[in-house]
Amino acid sequence: MEYKETMTFLDEEGNKVQFEPIAEIFLEEIKYLILAPTEEKDKDEDAFVFRVDVEDEKEVLNLVDDDAEFEKVKKEYKNLLYNKE
């Protein structure tokens, strides 16, 4: 899957919300995307973590809502940020 500069999703109320990719993380051969809202009204929200799953031979983004899985991705992202050489 090729990631554009912004991605559009629908929120719980059916409103379009645009996100920009912040990072691509690989953990145990699973790909994750960290996305952040682009609009000012949504900037109060932190970034969101999506797991990239393959369904019917297509990549599908699924929001990570498991706390343990989220923490693993968050830890790896911090490692990437602070351990650059």
Summary of the structure (lengths in Angstrom):
residues: 85
radius of gyration: 13.4
end to end distance: 28.4
largest distance: 43.2
contacts: 179
relative contact order: 0.16
helix: 22%
strand: 45%
